[in-house]
Amino acid sequence: MPVHTTDSARGSAGRGVGLGLALVSALAFGGSGVAAKPLIEAGLDPLHVVWLRVAGAALVMLPLAVRHRGLLRRRPGLLAGFGLFAVAGVQACYFAAISRIPVGVALLVEYLAPALVLGWVRFVQRRPVTRAAALGVVLAVGGLACVVEVWAGLGFDALGLLLALGAACCQVGYFVLSDQGSDAGDEAPDPLGVIAYGLLVGTAVLTVVARPWSMEWSVLARSASMDGTPVAAGLLLAWIVLLATVLAYVTGVLSVRRLSPQVAGVVACLEAVIATVLAWVLLGEHLSAPQILGGLVVLVGAFIAQSSAPSKSPPDPVASGGPERELSRRGTAA
């Protein structure tokens, strides 16, 4: 009995850490737009900001890529997939989408990803999904509709919607690929190595798309305006690279490893709420009553999902009455 209690306590503690990491990741990702917008308004192309973000993070993580170079031989498919979908795909599709449809609409479509994750888990992996997790997704998506005020934009561009849906699918890839190998014990690929190589692959892909050689590099030597306050462009870039990318991806992948793709996906919906609040505080973009209400609904949905969906648990130890213990009893009886 004490062993079961200890295992339960460890599982709860691990889940609490996972939830904390997911919240940190949502906070870090949510601040990316607030830091990027002044740079874009200062003269940088959005795709160039994305390239600087990913390339800078790849440079920071390069020592870890060298340290975990064995992953190139053991898990090349995982590294390529993470770089293509979780890094380059999400960023490129989202920025292409907002060039054709309202930002709020694109954000809502992208954050249909938690629902798509549940579909992947239920119909592709054929694993059970709790009703509470499904309810959490419904509440989170409904709350997001209020946060981004989706009713404000009704003239949708078909290609823009497809691009936003592509960003959502790539985000599903982020959660699913982050979960790969988490049950393999000592053989599981190191998450920091996966992130490092994913950023390198993403940089290579985005270099072709963004063509950074045409960038207005002089913008980075000047100041950018954040709601009338001048801020060094280099400081904003450091924020985007270190916090909104390196910290965001590291804590995000680790949270998926400790929770599950569907739970982490719903908690990630908080990114939209955090982004909206930070834009209100730092950029002077005020929230309306429906946005505040929607943010509360997202919080409720995330809480319901993370508190009710089953978390990962290791196999029963020998002392808890697993198969090994049963065999031992039979041997003693014989």
N, C-alpha and C positions, 0 to 999 in steps of 0.2 A: 504493500500500500504506500509506504513512504516513497518508493521509487517512482510510482505513478505520479505522486504529488510533485516530486522534483522535476520529472519530465514535463509536466504541465506548466510548472513555473518557468522552466527554461524556454518552453515554447511561447509563453506569454511575453517573456522578456525579449525574445528574439523578434516577435511580432511588433512589440512596442518600438524597438530600435528600427525595424523596417519602416514603420509608419513615420517615425521621426525623419528618417532619410528621405522618404517620399515627399514629405512636407518641405524639407530643405531644397530638394530638387525642384519642386514646383515654384518655390520662392526665387530660386536662382534663374530658372528658365523664364519666369514671369517678369524679371527685371531686364530681360534682353531688349525688349521693344523700347522701354523708357530710355535706355542708354543709346540705342541705335538711331532713334528718331532724330535727335539733334545732329548726328553725323550726316544723316540723309538730307536734312534741311540745310546743312552747311555746304552741300554740293556733291556728296558721294552717292553713287548709284546703289540702290538696295542690294543688288547682287554682289557688288564690290564689298559692301559691309559684311555680307554673309561669307564671302571668301576670306576676308581678313579675320573674321571670327573663327572659322574652322582651321585655317592655315596657322594662325597664332596658337590655337589650342594644340594643334598637331606638333608644333615646335616645342611647346612646354612638355608634352607627353613623350617626346622622342626618346629620352633616356629609358623610359619604361618599355618602349617598343624594342629597343636594343636588348634590354634585359630579358624580355619574353619572346625573343626571335624564334624560339622553338614552335610557337603557335603557327608560324608560316607553313611549317611542314605538317603539323598535326591537325589544324583546323582552318585551312585556307578558305573554305566555303563560308564559314561563319564570319571570318574577318571581312571578306568581300561583301557579304550580304549586309553586315552591320554598316560598313562604309557607304554602300550604295543606297540602302533604304533608311537606316536610322540617322544618318548624318546628311548626306547629299540630297537624298530624295525628299525628305521632309522640308528641308530649307528651300530647295529649288522650286518644288511644286507650290509651296505656300507663297513665296514671293512672286511667282508667275501668276498665281491666282489673284492676288490683291491688285495686280495691274489691270484686271478685267472686271472684278466684282468688288463690292464694298468689303473693307477689312473685317467688319463684324460678321458678315455672312460667311466669309472664308474661314474665320476662326471657329464659328459654330460647326461648319461642315467638317473641319479638321478634327474637332473634338467629338465627332461621332465615333472616333477610334475606340473608346471603351466599349461601346456597343458592338463594334466589329470584333473586338478582342473576345467578348463573350461568345459571339457566333463562332469564332475560330476554336475556342476551347470546347464548345458544346458539340459542334457538327464536324470539325476536322479531327480534333484530338479525342472526341467522344468521351469527354470528362463531364461529370455533373456540375451544374451551376446552380447555386442557391437562389431562391426567389428573392431574398433580401439583396443579393448582389445585382440582380436584374432590376429590382425596384430602385436601387441606388443609381444605376445608370440612367433610368428614365427620369428620375428627379434631377440628376446632374445635367443632363441634356436640356431638360425643360428650363432649369435655372440659367443655363448658359444662353438660351434663347432670349431671356430677359436681360442678362448682363450685356450682351452685344446688341440688344434692341433690333432683332432680326426683322421686325416689321417695318423698320425704317427704309429698307432697300428691297424693292419688289421687282425691279427690272433686272432679271438674272441673265447673264451671258452663259450659254451652254458650255462652251469651252472652259470658262472660268470655274464653273461648278465642277467640271470633270477634273480640273487641276487641283481644286480644293479637296475633292474626294481622293485624288491620288496622294495628297499630303496625309489624309487620314489613313489610307492603306499603308503608307510608309511608316506612319507612327505605330500602326499595329505591328509592323516588322520590328520596330524598336523594342516594343514590350516582349514580343515572342522571342526574338533573338537574344535579348538580355537574359531570358530565362533558360536558354540552352545550356545544358551541362550542369545545371545547379544541383541535380540529384546524383551526380557522378562521383561525389566524395573528393578524394585526392586527385582524381583524374579530371575534375572540372577545369575548364579553361579559366585562367586568371582574368577577372573582369577588367582590371586595369590594363592588361595587355590587349584585350579585345577592344577597349575604348581607344587606346593609343593607335592601333592599326586601323580601326574604323575611321579615325580622324585623318590618318594619312591617305586612306583610300578616298575619303570624301574630299580632301583637298585636291587630289589628282582629278577627280570628276568635275569639281566646281571650277578648277582652273580652265578647263575647256569651255565651260558654260559662261563663266563670268568674264574671261579675258582680262585679268588684272593689269596687264601691261598698258591698258587704255585708261587706267584709273587716275583721278586727280589727286595724286599723292600729296600735293601741297596742303590739302585740307587738314591732314593729320598734324601739321605743324602750327595750325591756328587754333583758335578757340571756337567752341560751338555754344549756341544759346539754349539753355534749359529753363524755359518759362521766364526768359528775360535775364537770367543769371549766366554770365559767361563761364564756361567750364572747358578746361584744356581737352582738345580732341584726343590726345594720347591717353588721358586719364579715363575717358569714356571707352576707348578701345581696350584698355586694360580691364575695365569692368566687364565688358562683353566677353573677352577671352578667358579671364581667370574665374570669374563668378558665373556668368551666364552660359559658359560652355564647359570648361574643365570641371568645376565644382558641380554643375548641374548634371552632366553625364555620369560622373563618378557616383554621386549619391543616388541618381536615378537607377542605374544598373544594379547597384548594391541593394536598393529597396526592392526591386523585382525579385532578386535572388532570395530575399528574406520573406517576402509576401507571396504574391502570385501575379501573373500578368493582368488578370481581370481586376484585382483589388488596386494594384498600383496604377492601372489605367484610369480608374475612377478618381483616385486621389489626385492624379495629374490634372484633372479638370480644374483644380484650384488655381492652376497657372493663369487661366483667363481672369479669375477674380483678382488674383494678386496683381496681374498686369494692369487691370482697370484701376485698382486702388493706388498703385504706384503712379500711374498716369495722372490721377487726381491730385496726389500730394506733390509730385515733382514737376509735372508739366501743366498743371492747372486745368486739366480736362475733368470737369465736375461730373459726378454721378447723379443720375436721375433716380426718382423713387423706385421705378421698376427695376433698375440695375441693382440697387441695394437689396431689394427683395429677392431678385434672382441670385445674387451672391449668397444670401442666406440659404436658399434652396439648394445651391451647389454644395454648400458645407454640410447640410443635412444628408444629401444623397451620398457624399463621400463617407460620412460617418457611418451611415447604415451599411454601406458596402463593406467597409474595412472591418466593422465589428461583427459581421455575420458570415462573410464568406470564409470557407475553410482555409487556414494557412498551411504552409508546408510543414511536414513533421517527418523526422527521421524514422527508419524502421524500428520496430519494438526491440529494445535491448534484451539480452539474454535474461537479465534479472527480472524483467517485467512479465515473464510468462510466455515468451516467444517460442518458436519452433525448437530452438536449441535446448531450452529448458525442458520442454516436453520429452525430447529424446533422452535427456539426462535422467529424467524420472523413470522412463521405461527401462533404461539400462540398469538403474539401481534396483528396480523391481525384479528384473531378470536375475 
